[in-house]
């Protein structure tokens, strides 16, 4: 189980089917692990849009990329296991 202050950041944009798919896969896993997910629309911040561009959706943990385009369950599980230590 992750600590109660564990957080993930999901970078998305509107009308993005990959963003919808990653959100749909991520949210139940995060909830089951007690991890909060902050969503940020990259198009609301020109720096984020320039940095992440076409790589969206991107899942970040502490500013470090865990995966992009599709949820990498192994990377998420490894992160959550490390955060629980």
PyMOL commands that set and color helices and strands:
alter all, ss='L'
color gray80, all
select helices_A, chain A and resi 17-33+42-44+46-55+73-83
alter helices_A, ss='H'
color red, helices_A
select strands_A, chain A and resi 7-12+36-41+58-61+64-68
alter strands_A, ss='S'
color yellow, strands_A
deselect
rebuild
show_as cartoon
